[in-house]
Amino acid sequence: MAHSQTQNGDTDTHLLVVDDDDRIRDLLKRFLGKSGFRVSTAENALEARKLMSILTFDLLVLDVMMPGEDGFALTKALREVDNVPIILLTARGEAGDRIQGLSLGADDYLAKPFEPEELVLRIKSILKRQATRPRQHKIRFGTYLFDIDRQILENAGQRLHLTTGETALLTTLSNRAGQPVSRQALADQIKAKSERAVDVQITRLRRKLETNPATPVFLITVRNRGYCLQAEPIDE
């Protein structure tokens, strides 16, 4: 069972620790909390996904060797739809495992056993790098403007109505604008029951966004890879 309680520190930085070892979860929650972070924990990938569907995290600390969906698989899936920083923890310190984790999109890799102080330093280093990267809150495609944070879509200054599902889909694609996102990743992110349900949502959204939905120019299909929103971030 996931524990969504947070521990207030000196900052608003919110971390998610995912590890099937109760002792490690509790240790990291206490130590990271004392180091000034807000901390939530989950015992597996499923519980982590549930928390991520309702909360926003600044960084994830993932154990690799978990039952069910392991840390490698979760990292790969998250990178389809999210750029949240990820540190992998594992008892396997071989170079091949480190390379695999980093190649899947992890930002750092720490082998067990480790000193909690080292984890804190690595977290702070990653967050410092992240702070120098300007986040894009709005994107533009054609005459459309989508505010990702407020989840508001406008066309030539006029606000358009989107359903909850359409908003979730557009938000996910906007966060990865210009990059293909797999149908399965979209289904996971918008809580669709199947990939077919994603196709239906895409068709509906195209009817609202495209002049000719049969030949889309914004919300395009990338063969064998999924869907892609052709949009440009707005510098503010």
N, C-alpha and C positions, 0 to 999 in steps of 0.2 A: 504493500500500500504506500502511495506517495504521501509525503509530508509537506504540505504547502505553506506551513507556518514560516514566517520570515523573522530574522533577528536583525534589529536595527543597528547600524553602525554609524560611522562618521560620514558615509557617502550614500548615494542612492543607487550605487551599482548593485545589481541583482544577479546572483550566480545560481546555477542549477547544478547540483552534484548528483550524478547517476552512478550508483554502485550497488551490487547485490549483497555486499558485506555490511551488515548493520554496524559493526564496530568502526569501520572506515568512514561510513556516512556520518555517524555521530561525531567522530573525531574531527572530520573536516568541517562539519557544520559549526561546531564550537570554535575551532581555531580561526576559520575564515570570518566568523562573526566577530570575534575579538579583534580581527585585523581590519575591521571597518566595513565589511560587506554585508549585504542582505543575502541570506542563503535559503534556498529551498532544496529539498532532496527527493529523489525517487529511487526505487530499488531495481527498476528495469526500464527498458526502452518504452514499453507500453505506457507505464505510469509517467515517464518523461514526456511523451507525446501529449498525454492528457493535460499535464501542467502547461505545456507550451501552447496549447490551444486556448488557454484562458489568461496566461501571464506572458509578459515580455521579459526576456533575460538578456543580460549584457554579455554573458560568457557561460559556456558549458564545460563542466569537468566530467568526462565520460570514462568509465571503466571499459576496457576492451572485452574481457572475458566475463560476459554475462549470459545467463541462460536465455534461450529464445533469440531475439534480435541482438546481436553483439554490438560493441562500440564501433567497429569498422562499418558494419551494415547501416547503423543509425547515422554515422557521419556521412556516408555516401548519400543516403536518402535526404538528409537535411540540406546538403549542398545543392540539391536540385532546386530548392525553394528558398533557402535562407543563407545569409552570410554571417550569421552569429559566430563569434570566435569559439573554437573548440580546442580543449586540451585533453589528450587521451592519456589514461593511466593504465598501466598493464604490468603484470609480473614477467611478461616476455620482453626482454630488453634487446633481442637480437636486431641487428641492423636491418634485416629484411622486413621485420615487423614495423620498425620505425619508418622505413621508406614507404611501406604500404599505407600506414596511417596518414602520413604527410601527403602522399599522392592522392588520397581520397578527399583531401581538403582540410585536414586538421591543421591548426596553427602551431601546435607544439605537442610534444610527446615526452612523458615522464615515466620512467620505469620504477616499479615498486621493488624494494621499499624506498621511500624518499622522505626527506625532511619537509614538514609542512611549510617551513620558512621558505624553502626553495620554490614550492608551488605558489606561494604568495608573490614572490618576486617575478615569477614567470607570468602570472596573471596580470600584475601591474604593468609589466613590459608590453604585453599584448594590448591591454587597454590604452596604454599611452600611444601606441602606434595607431590604434583605431581612432583615437581622438583627433589625429592629424588628417584623417580621411574625411572630407566633407560628405555628409549624408544628403542624399537627394530626397526631398520630401514631396516633390511634384514632378510629373512627367508630362510631356506634350506629344501628341500624335495628330497630325492634320490640324483641324480646328478644335480638337478636344484637349482639355486640361484635366488631369486627375490629381487631386490632392491625396496622397497616400495616407498621411496621418489622419486627416479628417474624413477620408473615404468619401469624397465628394467629386462627382464627375460633371464637368461643364462642357458645353459645345457652343463656341462663339459667345461665351458669357452667360449662357442659359443653363441652369442646373437640370440634369437629367435624372430621372428616377431609375434606380437599380434595385433588384431584389437582393435579399441577403446572400443568396448563392452567387449571383452575378458580381456582387461587391467583393466577396471572398475570392472569387476567381480572378477578377481584375487586379486586386491587391497583390495576390501571389505572383501573377505574371508581371506586374509593374515592378516588384522588387527584384525581378530577374530580367528586366527589359532588355531586349536584344539577344537573349539567350533562350534556347529551347528548354522547355520543362516537360518531363514525361507525363503521360496521362495518369500513370499510377501515382506519381508524386503529387499531381494536382488533386487526384481523388483523396489521397491521404490528408492533404492540407485543407481542403474545403469540406471534408467529411462526406464525400459522395460515396454511395453504396457500391459503385462500380465505375470502371473506366467509361462504360457506355453512358453513365449519368454525366460524366464530364463532357462527353461529346454533345449531349443535349444542351448543357449549359453554354458551351461554346457557340452552338448554333443560335441560341437565343440572344447571346451577347453580340454576335455578329450582326444580327438583324437591327440592333440598336446603334452599332458603330460604323458599319460598312455601307457605302453607297450601293454596292452590289455584293451581297453576302456570298454569292456563289464564287466570286473571284476576290477574296479579301486582300486588302493591302496593309492592314494594321495587325489583325489577329490571324496570323498565318499558321498553316500546318507545315511542320518540318518532318519530312518522311522518315519513319522509323525512330524518331526522337521525341515527338510530341508537338506542343504548341509554343508559339513565340509571339510576344507583343513587340511590334516594331515601333519603338517610342524613344524619345530623347529626354534625358533629365534636364531640369531647369536650374540654372545656377542662381542662387539668391544671396 
